[in-house]
Amino acid sequence: MADRRFLTDRFLGSLPPAKRRHTIDIWDTSVPGFGVRVYDTKDADPMPRGKAARIGFQLYARFSPGASPCKRGHFRL
């Protein structure tokens, strides 16, 4: 499931975990190619970050002229 939203700290903190064995991709409306992926698994870090179990940031962009866009950089929160 892919969705487009304005990503704010408040919105990210309110995200529920994905359904079992699924991930949710949410793309930002203000920054093209930037989004988050919400997982169903628990993060090893016990620091509370909201309702979602684990969130990762992703960037989908074209890195050299004429190249096809690809997903780069998947950074966990």
C-alpha positions as a LaTeX table, in Angstrom:
\begin{tabular}{lrrr}
\hline
Residue & $x$ (\AA) & $y$ (\AA) & $z$ (\AA) \\
\hline
Met1 & 0.00 & 0.00 & 0.00 \\
Ala2 & 1.46 & 3.36 & $-1.01$ \\
Asp3 & 0.05 & 6.66 & 0.20 \\
Arg4 & 0.99 & 10.34 & $-0.16$ \\
Arg5 & 0.89 & 12.55 & 2.93 \\
Phe6 & 2.54 & 15.62 & 4.37 \\
Leu7 & 5.09 & 14.00 & 6.71 \\
Thr8 & 5.32 & 15.72 & 10.08 \\
Asp9 & 6.68 & 14.57 & 13.43 \\
Arg10 & 3.16 & 14.36 & 14.80 \\
Phe11 & 1.96 & 12.24 & 11.85 \\
Leu12 & 4.93 & 9.85 & 12.14 \\
Gly13 & 4.30 & 9.43 & 15.86 \\
Ser14 & 0.68 & 8.50 & 15.24 \\
Leu15 & 1.33 & 5.81 & 12.61 \\
Pro16 & 0.08 & 2.36 & 13.61 \\
Pro17 & 2.24 & $-0.70$ & 12.85 \\
Ala18 & 1.71 & $-2.45$ & 9.52 \\
Lys19 & $-0.32$ & $-5.64$ & 9.36 \\
Arg20 & 1.56 & $-8.85$ & 10.00 \\
Arg21 & 4.01 & $-9.70$ & 7.18 \\
His22 & 3.33 & $-6.40$ & 5.36 \\
Thr23 & 4.96 & $-3.00$ & 5.02 \\
Ile24 & 3.40 & 0.39 & 4.31 \\
Asp25 & 5.10 & 2.99 & 2.09 \\
Ile26 & 4.06 & 6.61 & 2.65 \\
Trp27 & 5.55 & 9.26 & 0.35 \\
Asp28 & 5.92 & 12.93 & 1.26 \\
Thr29 & 3.89 & 15.48 & $-0.69$ \\
Ser30 & 6.37 & 18.36 & $-0.27$ \\
Val31 & 9.70 & 16.56 & $-1.01$ \\
Pro32 & 9.59 & 14.49 & $-4.23$ \\
Gly33 & 10.94 & 10.95 & $-3.86$ \\
Phe34 & 11.15 & 11.05 & $-0.06$ \\
Gly35 & 9.09 & 8.75 & 2.10 \\
Val36 & 8.86 & 6.38 & 5.03 \\
Arg37 & 8.30 & 2.64 & 5.28 \\
Val38 & 6.37 & 1.30 & 8.27 \\
Tyr39 & 7.16 & $-2.27$ & 9.34 \\
Asp40 & 5.30 & $-4.82$ & 11.42 \\
Thr41 & 8.36 & $-5.96$ & 13.40 \\
Lys42 & 9.56 & $-4.56$ & 16.70 \\
Asp43 & 12.71 & $-2.46$ & 16.81 \\
Ala44 & 15.48 & $-3.65$ & 19.13 \\
Asp45 & 15.82 & $-0.14$ & 20.57 \\
Pro46 & 13.33 & 0.23 & 23.48 \\
Met47 & 13.11 & 4.02 & 23.11 \\
Pro48 & 9.45 & 4.88 & 22.40 \\
Arg49 & 8.90 & 6.54 & 19.04 \\
Gly50 & 5.14 & 6.40 & 18.72 \\
Lys51 & 2.66 & 3.72 & 17.87 \\
Ala52 & 4.52 & 2.20 & 14.89 \\
Ala53 & 6.87 & $-0.67$ & 15.60 \\
Arg54 & 9.66 & 0.39 & 13.23 \\
Ile55 & 9.93 & 3.21 & 10.67 \\
Gly56 & 12.55 & 3.59 & 7.93 \\
Phe57 & 13.21 & 6.59 & 5.70 \\
Gln58 & 13.72 & 6.08 & 1.97 \\
Leu59 & 14.72 & 8.17 & $-1.04$ \\
Tyr60 & 13.73 & 7.41 & $-4.64$ \\
Ala61 & 15.74 & 9.55 & $-7.05$ \\
Arg62 & 17.82 & 9.75 & $-10.23$ \\
Phe63 & 21.51 & 9.96 & $-9.30$ \\
Ser64 & 23.19 & 10.44 & $-12.66$ \\
Pro65 & 21.89 & 12.17 & $-15.79$ \\
Gly66 & 19.94 & 9.78 & $-18.00$ \\
Ala67 & 19.84 & 6.99 & $-15.41$ \\
Ser68 & 16.63 & 5.37 & $-14.29$ \\
Pro69 & 15.36 & 6.46 & $-10.89$ \\
Cys70 & 16.02 & 3.94 & $-8.14$ \\
Lys71 & 15.48 & 3.59 & $-4.42$ \\
Arg72 & 18.57 & 4.57 & $-2.42$ \\
Gly73 & 19.25 & 4.91 & 1.21 \\
His74 & 17.00 & 3.17 & 3.62 \\
Phe75 & 17.61 & 4.71 & 7.01 \\
Arg76 & 15.93 & 3.34 & 10.08 \\
Leu77 & 14.62 & 5.67 & 12.72 \\
\hline
\end{tabular}
